Amino acid sequence: MGRHIGSKNIKSNIRPSASNLSTEERIHFIANIIIDKIIEDQKNGGILFKKLML
């Protein structure tokens, strides 16, 4: 999908908040994302889990 007419490539000077985290905080952040995906998969019948176990 292309850009809208008149739009420009603008680089943002705002860094993601995750880049300011310590190593331990980053590990917890990633672990929470993984846990959220596991819970979501379980609600959907474990499709991802079944694919991983093949």
Buried (B, 14 or more C-beta within 10 A) or exposed (E): EEEEEEEEEEEEEEEEEEEEEEEEEEEEEEEEEEEEEEEEBEEEEEEBEEEEEE
